[in-house]
Amino acid sequence: MSPDPKTFFAPQAWVQGAWAKDVLLTVAANGAWQSVQPGATAQEAAGATRLPGPVLPGLVNAHSHAFQRAMAGLTERRSAGAHASDDFWSWRDRMYSAANRITPDQLEAIATQLYAELLAGGYTQVCDFHYLHNDVSGAAYADPAEMSLALVRAAQRTGIGLTLLPTLYMRSGFKATGLREDQRRFSSTPESVMRTVDQIQRQTQGDARINVGVAVHSLRAASPAALHELTAAAKEAGLPVHIHIAEQTQEVDDCLEHTGQRPIEWLLNNAGVDARWNLVHATHATPAELQGVQGSGAAIVICPATEANLGDGVFDLPAYAAAGGRWSIGSDSHVTRSWPEELRLLEYSQRFTLRQRNIAARVLGHESSAAGLFEAALAGGFPATGQMQAGLAPGHRADFVTLDMASPALLGVPAGHALDALVFSSPGAALGEVYVAGERVAAHGQATGSARGGVLQPRLMQGFVRAMQELWSAGR
């Protein structure tokens, strides 16, 4: 980081939930906002770098499985057999076939391409829910953090922020005592997860872009004792906690059969859920459960594109909004890598279900659906990462994007409607520049990295293509 503050001038910027004019933005030496001053005079803005378009804060992508980027577009053919059906569970079997092939070098190449795409899609931080711990045979690597470090290197190369979430995964189902053969790569314990946390913290000390949390894959994947052991250690260390929950109706039915309670109900009653917790999906939640989540202080991570792609169902946004619940968004399996697409699909799923328009505007208390969705997703970034990342405000990390008002989706749009058009006008609007911690890391859809060594994207693409060819070569 530069030892001296940097200053930027934005003719238009999103400050405290609305567009503000003539905004002078100052970045402190630690990469956080030092000051945000709307209505700056020309004299005050003298010497500041003038930004090329309207400025929005960067958003947190609160749920990612980086390796699944290698599957995007490759699971869209029906299963063989006259009586075969396609659902989440058949997709999961295909996912395992990819998970059990990927090497550390391939994971790094895939994650680096993915993280560059996420930057181009307006995300400036990604929470990677990481459970590929072991080698392809299921044995531990000589360095148990080998796969985790591949993700760290990918993030550092592109300049995106990373919250790494090493994941507890110990059994294949509620009644199982261990993992299936095709899940051996996922094997971990509370102790091994915390060792990975400690190692990543040591190796990234001083990097403002990288931090850690923990994840529990799901209630079916960990015993109550193991869940309590890990989450107690996370609480002592002040780490965010993530868990998949109530994504599928079968999961709800299995939990009821085994525990007598629904998944979210059991979690709230037994796990000491608090404001550090992030419940991923929560697709099949009752209004009472959603009120309970809000009352606990926890947040929900909604992944609209993946939930649609997998046939999970539609999240009950009106009920959760009525409870005043916090939420963020994630791209999960990465069938799309753009937050405007995720927010658009979240709103459209509500419109399909309720046969009304502008649901988010109504239930979130905004005039604009896009503004309501954006503000909610922005506020949900803090509980997901455990870092100050919730907008253009002093003390928060200086992450932002500029809009290209000459792109087709925004061309000729009145300035006050730029966010509405960004979310609801297709094809997607182009972003001009992307900054993380005050450093430019992408421009015009191309990753540059934080080292300013020229356009990074072509080299990333070459590595990605090579990894894809190795993974999906004929006969495999």
Beta strands, then each sheet from edge to edge (+ up, - down):
strand 1: 6-15
strand 2: 18-27
strand 3: 33-37
strand 4: 49-50
strand 5: 55-57
strand 6: 59-64
strand 7: 123-130
strand 8: 161-168
strand 9: 210-212
strand 10: 214-216
strand 11: 241-245
strand 12: 277-281
strand 13: 299-302
strand 14: 326-329
strand 15: 400-403
strand 16: 431-436
strand 17: 439-443
strand 18: 446-447
sheet 1: 3+ 2- 1+ 4+
sheet 2: 5+ 15- 16+ 17- 18+
sheet 3: 6+ 7+ 8+ 9+
sheet 4: 6+ 7+ 8+ 10+ 11+ 12+ 13+ 14+
end
